[in-house]
């Protein structure tokens, strides 16, 4: 396969501190991007060369296009749906209000119309405070995964598979949805017992679930009786429903 490349050139010396979230909107003939630290959105119409800078009141990790002049912004502790033409806020969705030092980083809309985005520790300390989220088409938030330094770069292969990264860990994650579905199927088909109103701490032989369907090919011998098959199924069911 031949890959055609060209030499990059500066089309706008915007003097950003931390540029992010490049977005192409064909109906606007425009490129959008943000400066996280300056709390600004930049737009460049490639047909007319018209430029616009929009000031925001919070640090902004990304913006994604919904329709016409309606966008969703990934801000510190908030997703905000706005009309960028008149700057009217249509809806605000709180994110991680219990973590005031976190902020939303990168995010993109997948082929099914869901928004995937992540959070990170804003002071960039060496702690895994970030999480991966999905906002479905009904505007329900699903926490998909946790313990990231810097969630970044959602990229969609197709409607079922995507890649995302942890920049600081230098890791690329692939096919997350497929993994969720596989886990759900494995646990569903496992023949281990499912708890039924029993005290897992005190039960001897009757307890809910085992590591057989998740971690090993044999039953665990470490008396790990706190693993709940029902809870695991509930969790993976939620993750799978978020992908529909």
Secondary structure, 3 states (H helix, E strand, C coil): CCCCCCCCCCCCCCCCCCEEEEEEEHHHCEEEEEECCCCEEEEEECCCCCEEEEECCCCEEEEEEEECCEEEEEECCEEEEEECCCCEEEEEEECCCCCCCEEEEEEEECCCCCEEEEEEECCCCCCCCEEEEEECCCCCEEEEEEEECEEEEEEECCCCCEEEEECCCCEEEECHHHHHHHHHHHHHHCCCCCCCCCCCCCCCCCCCCCHHHCCCCCCCCCCCCCCCHHHHHHHHHHHHHHCC
